[in-house]
Amino acid sequence: GVLGIDCFHHYYPPSYKRARAKALEAEGVLTLDVDLNDAETMNKLFQEHKFTHILALAAQAGVRYATKDPQSYVKSNIEGFMTLLEAARSVEPKPRIVYASSSSVYGLNTKVPFAETDIVDQPASLYAATKKSNEMMAHTYKHVYGLSFIGLRFFTVYGPWGRPDMAAWSFTTKIMKGEPLKIFQ
């Protein structure tokens, strides 16, 4: 089976996340209301379920929100990821981990198109810095503890379950209401 974990953070309405969890449950995915920073619960889940694979998509998302609540990014994206890594390294066999990084790690790079081999040490946001930290943490845990990782540098993700702070969602809402769009250049 598949087990999901979400803390249903209030960054955008938790009702959207709960609706997604309900849709996933209809497909056989159980989602628990758990914070990745709850090390005791995470360790218990890893010991009980003997996960073979982990798809780690949890994060405090959004580039602009980091200026309002920077600590939430450190807590979720760095401390939460660390709790996950610690739980994963404590079990045998060790699960394989696919985790979400972000295209934001390319930061102030001027070369386009981007490449995985680009140097990404000039983040343009705290969000990008936390995702780069995840990449460095994964590299270290692979080297020191032998965990297996694949990091995905997602660009904007669109679809019917998109976040309401993303351009596609907000533009559509404004167009439907006849409101003007703010365009930044």
Residue, then its C-alpha position, 0 to 999 in steps of 0.5 A: g500500500v501507499l501511505g501519505i503524510d501531510c501536516f495540512h499547513h494553513y499556507y493555503p486553505p487546508s480544505y484543498k489539501r484534505a480534498r486531495a487526500k480524500a481523492l487519493e484515499a479513493e485510489g488506495v492512498l491513506t494520508l495521515d495528518v503528521d508533521l515531518n518534524d514529529a521525529e517520534t511519529m516519523n520513526k514509529l512509522f518507519q519502524e512499523h511500515k518498513f517503507t521500501h520507497i519514499l516520494a518526498l514532496a513535502a515543503q513550505a512552497g512559494v518564493r514570495y511567502a518566505t519574506k513574510d514567514p522565513q522560519s516556516y521554510v527552515k522548519s519545513n524544508i530543512e528541519g522536516f527533510m532532516t527528520l525524514l532522512e534520520a528516520a530513513r537511515s535508522v531502518e533496514p533495508k534503507p528505503r530509496i528516496v525521490y525528493a522534490s527540489s526546485s528549479s528555483v535553485y538555479g537562482l541568479n544563473t544567467k545561462v539558459p537553458f539550465a542544466e543539471t550540471d550548472i553551479v547553483d550557489q547563488p539562490a535568489s530566495l530563501y525558498a531556493a536556499t532551502k531546496k539547495s540545502n536539501e540537495m546538499m543534505a541528500h548528497t551527504y546522507k548518500h555519502v555517509y549512510g548509503l541512502s539512495f536518492i533522486g532529486l527532481r528540480f521541478f519547474t511550475v506544476y500545473g493542473p486541477w490540483g494546483r496551488p491557489d498562489m500559482a499564476a495559472w490559478s490566480f490568473t484564471t480566477k481574476i479573468m473569471k471575475g473580470e479583474p485586471l492581472k498584475i504582470f511583473q517584468 
